[in-house]
Amino acid sequence: MQLITITGRETDASRETAADLALARWLVAAAEGDANACFDLGVAFSTGSNGAQCDLIEAHKWFNLAAARGHEEAAHCRADISDDMTAREIAEAQRRARQWLAEERLRAA
């Protein structure tokens, strides 16, 4: 593959595009209530993969949403990353999950 310069750094453009596309697809599916998409977003944010920056607050939020939608493994992953988070970070993740649900209700109305 050819390397190109974007914003002053070299990167594999096709890999970034595929990763961005995966995140976009998961976000759309999550907005439609897909528990697996929420779980995949949690994995991406917890590992810093698929174009997502490592962000345990976002990961916790997505695992929380997936678990609320019945994804069993998501609850275990949420508990695992909680061990590496402060109480304040967990509270922020829970606030973001509630906000996502509230916005989801507005989108459905």
Backbone bond lengths (Angstrom), bond angles and torsions (degrees), N, CA, C in turn:
res aa  C-N    CA-C-N  psi(-1)  N-CA   C-N-CA  omega(-1)  CA-C   N-CA-C  phi
1 M - - - 1.436 - - 1.519 109.75 -
2 Q 1.280 114.99 150.92 1.454 121.26 -179.45 1.520 110.01 -87.57
3 L 1.335 115.27 134.88 1.449 120.17 176.10 1.515 109.14 -91.23
4 I 1.316 116.58 137.74 1.454 120.88 178.30 1.517 108.86 -126.64
5 T 1.302 116.35 161.73 1.454 120.70 179.37 1.521 109.29 -98.95
6 I 1.320 115.37 124.81 1.462 122.27 176.41 1.521 106.33 -128.37
7 T 1.293 116.32 125.57 1.472 123.39 -178.72 1.522 111.80 48.58
8 G 1.320 115.92 41.68 1.450 120.39 172.37 1.512 116.04 80.97
9 R 1.319 119.13 6.59 1.463 119.53 177.79 1.519 109.12 -130.90
10 E 1.297 115.74 151.96 1.456 119.23 178.03 1.521 109.08 -86.55
11 T 1.309 115.05 140.90 1.454 119.13 -177.56 1.520 109.75 -153.62
12 D 1.292 116.94 157.59 1.448 122.31 174.86 1.529 106.65 -85.89
13 A 1.325 116.33 99.42 1.466 121.83 -171.15 1.522 112.46 -59.97
14 S 1.316 118.10 -40.10 1.464 118.76 -177.00 1.517 111.44 -69.19
15 R 1.332 117.82 -34.71 1.460 119.90 178.34 1.520 110.47 -67.55
16 E 1.339 117.48 -42.51 1.471 120.50 178.08 1.510 111.26 -63.45
17 T 1.316 116.92 -41.54 1.456 120.65 -179.86 1.528 110.19 -62.57
18 A 1.323 117.44 -43.60 1.465 120.87 179.45 1.525 110.63 -64.16
19 A 1.334 116.51 -40.40 1.467 120.00 179.47 1.521 110.47 -65.91
20 D 1.337 117.34 -44.45 1.465 120.61 178.09 1.521 110.78 -61.36
21 L 1.323 116.03 -39.38 1.457 120.61 179.27 1.527 110.91 -65.39
22 A 1.327 116.99 -40.47 1.470 120.38 178.23 1.525 110.18 -61.92
23 L 1.330 117.14 -46.86 1.470 120.03 178.25 1.522 111.26 -59.87
24 A 1.328 116.37 -43.51 1.466 120.18 -179.48 1.527 110.87 -62.57
25 R 1.317 116.97 -42.53 1.472 120.72 179.13 1.526 111.06 -63.71
26 W 1.339 116.08 -43.60 1.465 119.29 179.30 1.518 111.30 -64.11
27 L 1.328 117.17 -38.42 1.469 119.88 178.65 1.524 111.31 -63.98
28 V 1.324 116.81 -41.87 1.471 120.43 178.13 1.522 109.76 -63.92
29 A 1.336 116.15 -46.63 1.464 119.86 -179.56 1.531 111.06 -64.59
30 A 1.334 117.43 -37.98 1.468 120.92 178.03 1.520 110.33 -63.50
31 A 1.323 116.66 -39.35 1.464 120.93 178.51 1.522 111.20 -65.09
32 E 1.329 116.22 -23.01 1.467 121.02 177.79 1.527 111.86 -91.53
33 G 1.339 116.40 3.65 1.463 120.17 176.20 1.509 116.29 93.95
34 D 1.317 118.58 13.62 1.461 122.85 -177.35 1.534 110.60 -77.54
35 A 1.327 116.60 112.09 1.464 121.79 -179.06 1.522 111.65 -64.54
36 N 1.334 117.69 -36.96 1.464 120.62 179.92 1.521 111.09 -65.46
37 A 1.315 117.71 -36.97 1.463 121.23 177.57 1.529 110.03 -65.83
38 C 1.321 117.08 -41.16 1.468 120.71 176.38 1.525 110.19 -60.90
39 F 1.322 116.08 -42.85 1.456 120.52 178.70 1.532 110.48 -62.56
40 D 1.330 116.98 -45.82 1.465 121.00 179.68 1.525 111.18 -60.79
41 L 1.321 117.48 -37.93 1.465 120.83 175.86 1.528 110.26 -65.25
42 G 1.320 117.30 -40.63 1.459 120.70 176.57 1.519 111.71 -60.09
43 V 1.317 116.44 -43.45 1.473 120.58 177.89 1.527 110.05 -63.23
44 A 1.329 116.69 -45.92 1.470 120.32 -178.70 1.525 111.06 -59.44
45 F 1.329 117.35 -45.94 1.460 120.06 -178.47 1.529 112.53 -74.13
46 S 1.311 118.18 -29.24 1.473 119.56 -179.73 1.517 111.97 -77.02
47 T 1.328 116.86 -24.14 1.465 120.56 -177.95 1.517 113.04 -109.86
48 G 1.323 117.14 -8.66 1.460 119.67 -176.43 1.516 111.41 67.18
49 S 1.315 116.35 41.36 1.469 121.12 -177.60 1.519 111.14 -117.88
50 N 1.316 115.62 171.79 1.470 122.41 177.36 1.515 113.06 55.44
51 G 1.313 116.59 36.11 1.455 121.09 176.24 1.513 115.38 86.73
52 A 1.327 117.53 -2.90 1.468 121.21 179.70 1.527 109.63 -93.88
53 Q 1.313 115.74 142.56 1.461 120.58 171.75 1.529 107.83 -76.14
54 C 1.315 117.33 147.02 1.465 120.32 176.55 1.531 108.43 -64.50
55 D 1.327 116.16 120.11 1.461 122.43 -176.87 1.526 107.17 -149.97
56 L 1.328 116.07 100.74 1.464 119.66 -175.47 1.519 113.15 -66.93
57 I 1.323 117.58 -28.14 1.466 119.63 177.26 1.524 109.83 -65.62
58 E 1.325 116.60 -47.90 1.473 120.05 177.40 1.518 110.81 -64.46
59 A 1.335 117.29 -39.89 1.465 120.51 179.11 1.525 110.35 -60.69
60 H 1.321 116.57 -46.41 1.465 121.13 179.29 1.525 110.09 -59.87
61 K 1.328 116.07 -43.70 1.470 120.57 178.76 1.526 110.22 -56.07
62 W 1.329 116.77 -50.28 1.460 119.90 -176.50 1.522 112.32 -68.88
63 F 1.347 117.56 -38.71 1.463 119.17 175.57 1.525 110.22 -64.09
64 N 1.325 117.26 -38.11 1.461 121.82 177.94 1.528 110.93 -61.61
65 L 1.328 115.91 -46.15 1.469 120.08 179.19 1.528 111.24 -64.75
66 A 1.319 117.09 -40.25 1.465 120.58 178.36 1.525 110.62 -64.39
67 A 1.335 116.27 -43.56 1.467 119.98 179.37 1.530 110.74 -63.52
68 A 1.326 116.78 -39.82 1.463 120.87 178.41 1.523 111.71 -63.44
69 R 1.316 116.12 -24.70 1.471 121.31 179.36 1.522 111.88 -95.30
70 G 1.339 116.44 10.56 1.462 120.08 172.87 1.517 116.39 98.05
71 H 1.311 119.44 6.67 1.471 121.89 179.61 1.528 108.28 -80.66
72 E 1.340 116.82 109.61 1.465 121.15 -172.67 1.528 112.82 -66.65
73 E 1.305 118.32 -42.97 1.463 121.47 -177.51 1.531 111.44 -64.94
74 A 1.321 117.07 -29.53 1.460 121.34 -178.45 1.526 111.40 -60.99
75 A 1.315 117.15 -38.53 1.465 119.99 179.43 1.520 110.82 -63.17
76 H 1.323 117.53 -38.39 1.469 121.26 178.28 1.528 110.52 -68.10
77 C 1.316 117.00 -42.23 1.467 120.80 178.94 1.530 110.70 -64.71
78 R 1.313 116.34 -39.98 1.468 120.90 177.47 1.524 110.07 -60.35
79 A 1.313 117.03 -43.62 1.459 121.07 179.32 1.532 110.80 -65.12
80 D 1.321 116.93 -39.78 1.466 120.75 179.71 1.525 111.83 -61.92
81 I 1.334 116.80 -47.45 1.467 117.50 -177.51 1.522 111.62 -74.60
82 S 1.331 117.43 -22.89 1.464 120.71 177.92 1.527 111.27 -60.58
83 D 1.329 116.13 -29.45 1.465 120.34 178.62 1.522 112.25 -62.80
84 D 1.333 116.84 -23.59 1.465 121.90 -178.46 1.526 112.23 -101.89
85 M 1.331 117.50 10.98 1.464 121.88 -176.05 1.525 110.62 -119.24
86 T 1.322 115.38 153.28 1.462 120.45 173.68 1.530 108.73 -82.33
87 A 1.319 115.50 164.96 1.472 120.02 176.93 1.521 110.56 -60.76
88 R 1.305 116.90 -37.15 1.471 121.35 179.08 1.536 110.96 -65.20
89 E 1.325 117.14 -40.29 1.472 120.47 178.21 1.525 111.07 -66.27
90 I 1.319 116.92 -40.32 1.466 120.61 178.18 1.524 110.05 -64.30
91 A 1.318 116.79 -41.86 1.473 120.44 178.13 1.523 110.61 -62.02
92 E 1.322 117.29 -39.91 1.467 120.73 177.98 1.532 110.67 -65.65
93 A 1.322 117.14 -41.16 1.471 120.67 177.73 1.522 110.76 -61.74
94 Q 1.326 116.74 -41.67 1.458 120.49 179.13 1.533 111.06 -66.99
95 R 1.340 116.54 -37.73 1.459 120.31 176.99 1.520 110.14 -62.41
96 R 1.339 116.75 -43.30 1.471 120.58 179.29 1.522 111.67 -64.90
97 A 1.325 117.15 -37.08 1.467 120.07 178.21 1.534 110.30 -65.36
98 R 1.332 116.53 -43.28 1.475 119.58 177.27 1.519 111.01 -62.54
99 Q 1.334 116.44 -40.30 1.462 120.34 178.62 1.526 110.87 -63.23
100 W 1.331 117.33 -42.16 1.470 121.28 178.36 1.530 109.63 -60.36
101 L 1.336 116.88 -44.47 1.464 120.43 179.91 1.518 111.59 -63.93
102 A 1.338 116.98 -40.60 1.466 120.68 178.52 1.528 110.24 -63.93
103 E 1.317 117.19 -42.97 1.462 120.35 178.73 1.522 111.24 -67.34
104 E 1.337 116.07 -33.29 1.468 120.73 177.50 1.524 110.16 -63.97
105 R 1.323 116.53 -41.05 1.464 120.59 178.04 1.525 111.17 -62.95
106 L 1.334 115.98 -39.31 1.470 120.10 178.14 1.525 111.03 -66.31
107 R 1.334 116.83 -39.06 1.473 119.83 178.38 1.512 111.28 -64.15
108 A 1.338 116.35 -34.87 1.460 121.06 -178.34 1.529 112.06 -74.58
109 A 1.306 117.08 -25.26 1.469 120.91 -176.48 1.507 113.12 -75.81
